[in-house]
Amino acid sequence: YQYDRLKYSNSIRLLVLQPGRPGSDIHCSLEPTTLSECHDDIYQCYTALSYVCGDAKQRRVVFIDGLPLIVTVTLAAALDDLRDAQRTLRLWADAICIDQSCIPERNHQVSLMRDIYSLAPKTVIHLGKSNE
């Protein structure tokens, strides 16, 4: 997957998680917006996702605009658990919403994370499956 550059200093990407059945392929799109728009516009609401990093060697493919992106199995599991069978869900998840291959962007987006989490009306903390 090839990321488009973010235009403004307060730009972020939101993940639009498409509906799906548990265990099926995960399909999403990325929507650029700004923190200002998220603050001022009820329609720009999103849920911030925090998840256990897990083993970086265990990977799974998700599809962004039909193109493959490799993520950790723990992030894929969180997306699989959160998605609805009928409705889209707008999320912010660092490993997908930040272009991890672009060091300047990654550093800048990390500096915005406090605001990203603060502006999210909800934050979901996904701890993974129980061992019990």
PyMOL commands that place a pseudoatom at each C-alpha (Angstrom):
pseudoatom trace, name=CA, resn=TYR, resi=1, chain=A, elem=C, hetatm=0, pos=[0.000, 0.000, 0.000]
pseudoatom trace, name=CA, resn=GLN, resi=2, chain=A, elem=C, hetatm=0, pos=[1.289, 3.481, -0.899]
pseudoatom trace, name=CA, resn=TYR, resi=3, chain=A, elem=C, hetatm=0, pos=[0.323, 6.300, 1.488]
pseudoatom trace, name=CA, resn=ASP, resi=4, chain=A, elem=C, hetatm=0, pos=[-0.611, 9.771, 0.245]
pseudoatom trace, name=CA, resn=ARG, resi=5, chain=A, elem=C, hetatm=0, pos=[1.251, 12.569, 2.015]
pseudoatom trace, name=CA, resn=LEU, resi=6, chain=A, elem=C, hetatm=0, pos=[-0.552, 14.471, 4.732]
pseudoatom trace, name=CA, resn=LYS, resi=7, chain=A, elem=C, hetatm=0, pos=[-1.114, 18.119, 3.780]
pseudoatom trace, name=CA, resn=TYR, resi=8, chain=A, elem=C, hetatm=0, pos=[-1.201, 20.046, 7.061]
pseudoatom trace, name=CA, resn=SER, resi=9, chain=A, elem=C, hetatm=0, pos=[0.687, 20.001, 10.343]
pseudoatom trace, name=CA, resn=ASN, resi=10, chain=A, elem=C, hetatm=0, pos=[-2.457, 18.827, 12.146]
pseudoatom trace, name=CA, resn=SER, resi=11, chain=A, elem=C, hetatm=0, pos=[-3.464, 16.266, 9.491]
pseudoatom trace, name=CA, resn=ILE, resi=12, chain=A, elem=C, hetatm=0, pos=[-4.194, 12.684, 10.448]
pseudoatom trace, name=CA, resn=ARG, resi=13, chain=A, elem=C, hetatm=0, pos=[-5.663, 9.683, 8.685]
pseudoatom trace, name=CA, resn=LEU, resi=14, chain=A, elem=C, hetatm=0, pos=[-8.736, 7.883, 9.924]
pseudoatom trace, name=CA, resn=LEU, resi=15, chain=A, elem=C, hetatm=0, pos=[-9.295, 4.227, 9.208]
pseudoatom trace, name=CA, resn=VAL, resi=16, chain=A, elem=C, hetatm=0, pos=[-12.747, 3.435, 7.830]
pseudoatom trace, name=CA, resn=LEU, resi=17, chain=A, elem=C, hetatm=0, pos=[-13.316, -0.208, 8.713]
pseudoatom trace, name=CA, resn=GLN, resi=18, chain=A, elem=C, hetatm=0, pos=[-15.756, -1.873, 6.340]
pseudoatom trace, name=CA, resn=PRO, resi=19, chain=A, elem=C, hetatm=0, pos=[-18.423, -4.278, 7.602]
pseudoatom trace, name=CA, resn=GLY, resi=20, chain=A, elem=C, hetatm=0, pos=[-17.589, -7.950, 7.614]
pseudoatom trace, name=CA, resn=ARG, resi=21, chain=A, elem=C, hetatm=0, pos=[-18.104, -11.314, 9.247]
pseudoatom trace, name=CA, resn=PRO, resi=22, chain=A, elem=C, hetatm=0, pos=[-15.698, -12.423, 11.978]
pseudoatom trace, name=CA, resn=GLY, resi=23, chain=A, elem=C, hetatm=0, pos=[-12.687, -14.166, 10.478]
pseudoatom trace, name=CA, resn=SER, resi=24, chain=A, elem=C, hetatm=0, pos=[-13.224, -12.829, 6.962]
pseudoatom trace, name=CA, resn=ASP, resi=25, chain=A, elem=C, hetatm=0, pos=[-10.745, -10.580, 5.162]
pseudoatom trace, name=CA, resn=ILE, resi=26, chain=A, elem=C, hetatm=0, pos=[-10.461, -7.112, 6.681]
pseudoatom trace, name=CA, resn=HIS, resi=27, chain=A, elem=C, hetatm=0, pos=[-11.180, -4.279, 4.255]
pseudoatom trace, name=CA, resn=CYS, resi=28, chain=A, elem=C, hetatm=0, pos=[-10.679, -0.599, 5.057]
pseudoatom trace, name=CA, resn=SER, resi=29, chain=A, elem=C, hetatm=0, pos=[-9.988, 2.761, 3.537]
pseudoatom trace, name=CA, resn=LEU, resi=30, chain=A, elem=C, hetatm=0, pos=[-7.989, 5.697, 4.842]
pseudoatom trace, name=CA, resn=GLU, resi=31, chain=A, elem=C, hetatm=0, pos=[-9.574, 9.116, 5.090]
pseudoatom trace, name=CA, resn=PRO, resi=32, chain=A, elem=C, hetatm=0, pos=[-7.394, 12.196, 5.567]
pseudoatom trace, name=CA, resn=THR, resi=33, chain=A, elem=C, hetatm=0, pos=[-8.707, 14.837, 7.937]
pseudoatom trace, name=CA, resn=THR, resi=34, chain=A, elem=C, hetatm=0, pos=[-7.338, 17.323, 10.448]
pseudoatom trace, name=CA, resn=LEU, resi=35, chain=A, elem=C, hetatm=0, pos=[-7.533, 17.481, 14.207]
pseudoatom trace, name=CA, resn=SER, resi=36, chain=A, elem=C, hetatm=0, pos=[-9.413, 20.778, 13.813]
pseudoatom trace, name=CA, resn=GLU, resi=37, chain=A, elem=C, hetatm=0, pos=[-12.079, 19.098, 11.697]
pseudoatom trace, name=CA, resn=CYS, resi=38, chain=A, elem=C, hetatm=0, pos=[-12.372, 16.282, 14.232]
pseudoatom trace, name=CA, resn=HIS, resi=39, chain=A, elem=C, hetatm=0, pos=[-12.822, 18.827, 17.018]
pseudoatom trace, name=CA, resn=ASP, resi=40, chain=A, elem=C, hetatm=0, pos=[-15.359, 21.009, 15.188]
pseudoatom trace, name=CA, resn=ASP, resi=41, chain=A, elem=C, hetatm=0, pos=[-17.412, 18.505, 13.210]
pseudoatom trace, name=CA, resn=ILE, resi=42, chain=A, elem=C, hetatm=0, pos=[-19.683, 15.876, 14.744]
pseudoatom trace, name=CA, resn=TYR, resi=43, chain=A, elem=C, hetatm=0, pos=[-19.375, 13.829, 11.554]
pseudoatom trace, name=CA, resn=GLN, resi=44, chain=A, elem=C, hetatm=0, pos=[-15.609, 13.516, 11.909]
pseudoatom trace, name=CA, resn=CYS, resi=45, chain=A, elem=C, hetatm=0, pos=[-15.943, 11.464, 15.113]
pseudoatom trace, name=CA, resn=TYR, resi=46, chain=A, elem=C, hetatm=0, pos=[-13.744, 8.421, 15.480]
pseudoatom trace, name=CA, resn=THR, resi=47, chain=A, elem=C, hetatm=0, pos=[-12.737, 5.834, 18.035]
pseudoatom trace, name=CA, resn=ALA, resi=48, chain=A, elem=C, hetatm=0, pos=[-9.075, 5.661, 19.026]
pseudoatom trace, name=CA, resn=LEU, resi=49, chain=A, elem=C, hetatm=0, pos=[-7.766, 2.116, 19.199]
pseudoatom trace, name=CA, resn=SER, resi=50, chain=A, elem=C, hetatm=0, pos=[-5.068, 1.018, 21.605]
pseudoatom trace, name=CA, resn=TYR, resi=51, chain=A, elem=C, hetatm=0, pos=[-3.983, -2.601, 21.366]
pseudoatom trace, name=CA, resn=VAL, resi=52, chain=A, elem=C, hetatm=0, pos=[-1.327, -5.007, 22.587]
pseudoatom trace, name=CA, resn=CYS, resi=53, chain=A, elem=C, hetatm=0, pos=[1.631, -4.981, 20.196]
pseudoatom trace, name=CA, resn=GLY, resi=54, chain=A, elem=C, hetatm=0, pos=[2.261, -8.708, 20.436]
pseudoatom trace, name=CA, resn=ASP, resi=55, chain=A, elem=C, hetatm=0, pos=[4.852, -10.607, 18.424]
pseudoatom trace, name=CA, resn=ALA, resi=56, chain=A, elem=C, hetatm=0, pos=[5.954, -8.447, 15.479]
pseudoatom trace, name=CA, resn=LYS, resi=57, chain=A, elem=C, hetatm=0, pos=[6.875, -11.599, 13.555]
pseudoatom trace, name=CA, resn=GLN, resi=58, chain=A, elem=C, hetatm=0, pos=[3.271, -12.804, 13.509]
pseudoatom trace, name=CA, resn=ARG, resi=59, chain=A, elem=C, hetatm=0, pos=[1.624, -10.920, 10.665]
pseudoatom trace, name=CA, resn=ARG, resi=60, chain=A, elem=C, hetatm=0, pos=[-1.645, -10.755, 8.775]
pseudoatom trace, name=CA, resn=VAL, resi=61, chain=A, elem=C, hetatm=0, pos=[-2.781, -8.902, 5.674]
pseudoatom trace, name=CA, resn=VAL, resi=62, chain=A, elem=C, hetatm=0, pos=[-5.520, -6.274, 5.761]
pseudoatom trace, name=CA, resn=PHE, resi=63, chain=A, elem=C, hetatm=0, pos=[-6.712, -4.496, 2.645]
pseudoatom trace, name=CA, resn=ILE, resi=64, chain=A, elem=C, hetatm=0, pos=[-6.640, -0.710, 2.327]
pseudoatom trace, name=CA, resn=ASP, resi=65, chain=A, elem=C, hetatm=0, pos=[-8.598, 0.423, -0.725]
pseudoatom trace, name=CA, resn=GLY, resi=66, chain=A, elem=C, hetatm=0, pos=[-8.197, -3.119, -2.041]
pseudoatom trace, name=CA, resn=LEU, resi=67, chain=A, elem=C, hetatm=0, pos=[-4.407, -3.115, -1.642]
pseudoatom trace, name=CA, resn=PRO, resi=68, chain=A, elem=C, hetatm=0, pos=[-2.616, -5.344, 0.880]
pseudoatom trace, name=CA, resn=LEU, resi=69, chain=A, elem=C, hetatm=0, pos=[-0.981, -3.945, 3.999]
pseudoatom trace, name=CA, resn=ILE, resi=70, chain=A, elem=C, hetatm=0, pos=[0.774, -6.236, 6.466]
pseudoatom trace, name=CA, resn=VAL, resi=71, chain=A, elem=C, hetatm=0, pos=[-0.024, -5.646, 10.152]
pseudoatom trace, name=CA, resn=THR, resi=72, chain=A, elem=C, hetatm=0, pos=[0.507, -7.562, 13.377]
pseudoatom trace, name=CA, resn=VAL, resi=73, chain=A, elem=C, hetatm=0, pos=[-1.961, -10.319, 14.160]
pseudoatom trace, name=CA, resn=THR, resi=74, chain=A, elem=C, hetatm=0, pos=[-2.932, -8.466, 17.336]
pseudoatom trace, name=CA, resn=LEU, resi=75, chain=A, elem=C, hetatm=0, pos=[-4.004, -5.379, 15.374]
pseudoatom trace, name=CA, resn=ALA, resi=76, chain=A, elem=C, hetatm=0, pos=[-5.848, -7.557, 12.859]
pseudoatom trace, name=CA, resn=ALA, resi=77, chain=A, elem=C, hetatm=0, pos=[-7.593, -9.356, 15.737]
pseudoatom trace, name=CA, resn=ALA, resi=78, chain=A, elem=C, hetatm=0, pos=[-8.648, -6.025, 17.262]
pseudoatom trace, name=CA, resn=LEU, resi=79, chain=A, elem=C, hetatm=0, pos=[-10.086, -4.871, 13.931]
pseudoatom trace, name=CA, resn=ASP, resi=80, chain=A, elem=C, hetatm=0, pos=[-11.826, -8.213, 13.456]
pseudoatom trace, name=CA, resn=ASP, resi=81, chain=A, elem=C, hetatm=0, pos=[-13.361, -8.029, 16.938]
pseudoatom trace, name=CA, resn=LEU, resi=82, chain=A, elem=C, hetatm=0, pos=[-14.484, -4.410, 16.544]
pseudoatom trace, name=CA, resn=ARG, resi=83, chain=A, elem=C, hetatm=0, pos=[-16.005, -4.472, 13.085]
pseudoatom trace, name=CA, resn=ASP, resi=84, chain=A, elem=C, hetatm=0, pos=[-19.734, -4.594, 12.647]
pseudoatom trace, name=CA, resn=ALA, resi=85, chain=A, elem=C, hetatm=0, pos=[-21.564, -6.885, 10.244]
pseudoatom trace, name=CA, resn=GLN, resi=86, chain=A, elem=C, hetatm=0, pos=[-23.455, -3.988, 8.642]
pseudoatom trace, name=CA, resn=ARG, resi=87, chain=A, elem=C, hetatm=0, pos=[-21.963, -0.586, 9.503]
pseudoatom trace, name=CA, resn=THR, resi=88, chain=A, elem=C, hetatm=0, pos=[-18.634, 1.067, 8.847]
pseudoatom trace, name=CA, resn=LEU, resi=89, chain=A, elem=C, hetatm=0, pos=[-16.546, 2.134, 11.814]
pseudoatom trace, name=CA, resn=ARG, resi=90, chain=A, elem=C, hetatm=0, pos=[-14.144, 5.074, 11.909]
pseudoatom trace, name=CA, resn=LEU, resi=91, chain=A, elem=C, hetatm=0, pos=[-10.991, 4.370, 13.893]
pseudoatom trace, name=CA, resn=TRP, resi=92, chain=A, elem=C, hetatm=0, pos=[-7.559, 5.740, 14.533]
pseudoatom trace, name=CA, resn=ALA, resi=93, chain=A, elem=C, hetatm=0, pos=[-4.953, 2.975, 14.858]
pseudoatom trace, name=CA, resn=ASP, resi=94, chain=A, elem=C, hetatm=0, pos=[-1.323, 4.071, 14.818]
pseudoatom trace, name=CA, resn=ALA, resi=95, chain=A, elem=C, hetatm=0, pos=[0.175, 1.217, 12.798]
pseudoatom trace, name=CA, resn=ILE, resi=96, chain=A, elem=C, hetatm=0, pos=[-2.216, 1.814, 9.900]
pseudoatom trace, name=CA, resn=CYS, resi=97, chain=A, elem=C, hetatm=0, pos=[-3.023, 5.527, 10.133]
pseudoatom trace, name=CA, resn=ILE, resi=98, chain=A, elem=C, hetatm=0, pos=[0.636, 6.556, 10.272]
pseudoatom trace, name=CA, resn=ASP, resi=99, chain=A, elem=C, hetatm=0, pos=[2.934, 5.791, 7.342]
pseudoatom trace, name=CA, resn=GLN, resi=100, chain=A, elem=C, hetatm=0, pos=[5.450, 3.716, 9.288]
pseudoatom trace, name=CA, resn=SER, resi=101, chain=A, elem=C, hetatm=0, pos=[7.992, 3.846, 6.448]
pseudoatom trace, name=CA, resn=CYS, resi=102, chain=A, elem=C, hetatm=0, pos=[8.213, 7.666, 6.550]
pseudoatom trace, name=CA, resn=ILE, resi=103, chain=A, elem=C, hetatm=0, pos=[10.305, 8.594, 9.595]
pseudoatom trace, name=CA, resn=PRO, resi=104, chain=A, elem=C, hetatm=0, pos=[9.513, 12.355, 9.540]
pseudoatom trace, name=CA, resn=GLU, resi=105, chain=A, elem=C, hetatm=0, pos=[5.780, 11.648, 9.352]
pseudoatom trace, name=CA, resn=ARG, resi=106, chain=A, elem=C, hetatm=0, pos=[5.994, 8.992, 12.035]
pseudoatom trace, name=CA, resn=ASN, resi=107, chain=A, elem=C, hetatm=0, pos=[7.853, 11.333, 14.390]
pseudoatom trace, name=CA, resn=HIS, resi=108, chain=A, elem=C, hetatm=0, pos=[5.398, 14.165, 13.774]
pseudoatom trace, name=CA, resn=GLN, resi=109, chain=A, elem=C, hetatm=0, pos=[2.330, 11.940, 14.193]
pseudoatom trace, name=CA, resn=VAL, resi=110, chain=A, elem=C, hetatm=0, pos=[3.702, 10.583, 17.481]
pseudoatom trace, name=CA, resn=SER, resi=111, chain=A, elem=C, hetatm=0, pos=[3.867, 14.192, 18.695]
pseudoatom trace, name=CA, resn=LEU, resi=112, chain=A, elem=C, hetatm=0, pos=[0.129, 14.511, 17.892]
pseudoatom trace, name=CA, resn=MET, resi=113, chain=A, elem=C, hetatm=0, pos=[-0.935, 11.335, 19.695]
pseudoatom trace, name=CA, resn=ARG, resi=114, chain=A, elem=C, hetatm=0, pos=[-1.958, 13.104, 22.893]
pseudoatom trace, name=CA, resn=ASP, resi=115, chain=A, elem=C, hetatm=0, pos=[-4.385, 15.244, 20.889]
pseudoatom trace, name=CA, resn=ILE, resi=116, chain=A, elem=C, hetatm=0, pos=[-5.518, 12.300, 18.768]
pseudoatom trace, name=CA, resn=TYR, resi=117, chain=A, elem=C, hetatm=0, pos=[-6.514, 10.319, 21.861]
pseudoatom trace, name=CA, resn=SER, resi=118, chain=A, elem=C, hetatm=0, pos=[-7.946, 13.379, 23.644]
pseudoatom trace, name=CA, resn=LEU, resi=119, chain=A, elem=C, hetatm=0, pos=[-10.210, 14.339, 20.735]
pseudoatom trace, name=CA, resn=ALA, resi=120, chain=A, elem=C, hetatm=0, pos=[-11.563, 10.838, 20.239]
pseudoatom trace, name=CA, resn=PRO, resi=121, chain=A, elem=C, hetatm=0, pos=[-14.988, 10.566, 21.877]
pseudoatom trace, name=CA, resn=LYS, resi=122, chain=A, elem=C, hetatm=0, pos=[-14.132, 6.936, 22.661]
pseudoatom trace, name=CA, resn=THR, resi=123, chain=A, elem=C, hetatm=0, pos=[-10.964, 4.930, 23.111]
pseudoatom trace, name=CA, resn=VAL, resi=124, chain=A, elem=C, hetatm=0, pos=[-11.026, 1.155, 22.896]
pseudoatom trace, name=CA, resn=ILE, resi=125, chain=A, elem=C, hetatm=0, pos=[-8.242, -0.788, 24.581]
pseudoatom trace, name=CA, resn=HIS, resi=126, chain=A, elem=C, hetatm=0, pos=[-8.026, -4.234, 22.999]
pseudoatom trace, name=CA, resn=LEU, resi=127, chain=A, elem=C, hetatm=0, pos=[-6.125, -6.692, 25.176]
pseudoatom trace, name=CA, resn=GLY, resi=128, chain=A, elem=C, hetatm=0, pos=[-6.599, -9.722, 22.943]
pseudoatom trace, name=CA, resn=LYS, resi=129, chain=A, elem=C, hetatm=0, pos=[-8.145, -13.078, 23.626]
pseudoatom trace, name=CA, resn=SER, resi=130, chain=A, elem=C, hetatm=0, pos=[-8.332, -14.431, 27.146]
pseudoatom trace, name=CA, resn=ASN, resi=131, chain=A, elem=C, hetatm=0, pos=[-6.215, -17.474, 27.929]
pseudoatom trace, name=CA, resn=GLU, resi=132, chain=A, elem=C, hetatm=0, pos=[-8.947, -18.852, 30.159]
for i in range(1, 132): cmd.bond("trace and resi %d" % i, "trace and resi %d" % (i + 1))
show_as sticks, trace
zoom trace
